[in-house]
Amino acid sequence: MTLEKQGAGGEGPSPSRDLRRYAALFASRTRVMTSSVMRDLMAITEHPEVISLAGGLPDTASFPGEEMARVMGQVARENSARALQYGPTDGLASTREAIAQVMAWQGASVEPGDVLVTTGGQQAIDLVCKALIDPGDVIVAEGPTYPGAVPTFTAYQADVVQVGMDDDGMKVDELAETLERLEREGRRPKFIYTVPTFQNPAGVTMSLERRRRLVEIANERELIVLEDEPYSLLRYEGTALPTLLELDGGRFVVHAGTFSKMLAPGLRLGWAIAPRPVMEKLVLGAQSTTLCPSPFTQLFVSGYMASGQWPAYIEELRGIYRTRRDAMLAALEAHFPPSATWTRPQGGLFVWATLPDFIDTTDLLALALSANVAFVPGRAAFVNGDGASSMRLNFSASEPETIDEGVRRIGALVAEQVDLFGAITGSFPAVAGEEPGEMAEVVELPRRDQEQRRQG
Ligand SMILES: Cc1ncc(COP(=O)(O)O)c(C=O)c1O
């Protein structure tokens, strides 16, 4: 059998005929399914001449190759039959123990039996949606939120309502007001999604006071909070804060974690911890998709954990990323105009920068790509077109000199736009984020809507 070419070289059917042929077969959810901006950008930024400040890639080059070979060799020699066999849906006992240990490093005491091993943290988000979301159900998320969660939420046809943030994380008072409003409208959110520590994309951390208040609200209203926590061990300064899971005692908090950022994303290994009735549904959901997480990578992770080398590796990563974060903050200071603002993360991988409101970062990205530099435009972190003047900048994946050069190139483009605006209007842009400590995207600025943008 030969496969039909998809409209290539004039042979086979044209793409538009193909679309018509299949359209009637697609599920209604495919109409709202969108591609992740980061995945799209990844293809472009793979070109070596492009400086990518767009991805969320950890520095896997720093992982010691010999240690990796040793642990993999050990798995192959001593455990190949298990490594190559199907395993239990909720994960191998040794991996669940390793995860309980990682949770203990984060200050949370968890029984290995309460851990579901997943194929990355992304699957944990997907499973929670699969278990809880019917079309039209409300998810409350931070604004901005993790851009990779947006396609997941929309694939389940959720109605995402976003709550503002500032330097102390999600504005929990605004959350309370939003929940009241939704209640008046007869709508009860299925869950509240938060990345409390070194948030992706904003880089900010939820204060202890707000963590306590959020858990209180969840308990009062009997609402689930999905705490997505990939970054908390990557702290470069300040004191660690308790997880929401620990504060809540496992009543309404579902905790998602991952090995992607503190070890390697190529392992595709994460986890979920949830109240027992929710956990049962998550396990059923996992059965129908992956059957089980990869036993091979699970044994690699528990083998590496047993070697005792991991804490030193995390310490090494902290040192590398601290230097890169400092390089990015210095580069922003040197190359961005005074009318721009940005966050100063104590950990994680990202800085969130906001430009004067007349600059649209989706448009700016096109210019940036021709200058061989990339970032994630702010709109990717919102469901309603907000964030148009903001951008997410990653500092973990590039050397300090490369970060400086990338920020310099973006800064030069921004300066051109600012000059152009000044020349046309004769005015200087106001500094975004008027109040000290306020995150810039929280400031309500007039924005061009989509239609106006299309018309130029
Ligand atoms: C907040 C957040 N959640 C989940 C993920 C997905 O991670 P994983 O590689 O474990 O699927 C990421 C990755 O960038 C993330 O930033």
The ligand as a Gaussian input file, in Angstrom:
#p B3LYP/6-31G(d) Opt

LIG

0 1
 C        4.413000      25.106000      34.781000
 C        4.727000      23.917000      33.958000
 N        3.974000      22.828000      34.082000
 C        4.220000      21.721000      33.353000
 C        5.252000      21.682000      32.448000
 C        5.447000      20.429000      31.632000
 O        6.568000      19.750000      32.039000
 P        6.890000      18.264000      31.609000
 O        8.117000      18.339000      30.771000
 O        7.127000      17.550000      32.889000
 O        5.734000      17.685000      30.881000
 C        6.069000      22.809000      32.285000
 C        7.143000      22.809000      31.285000
 O        7.679000      23.810000      30.917000
 C        5.796000      23.950000      33.061000
 O        6.530000      25.058000      32.976000

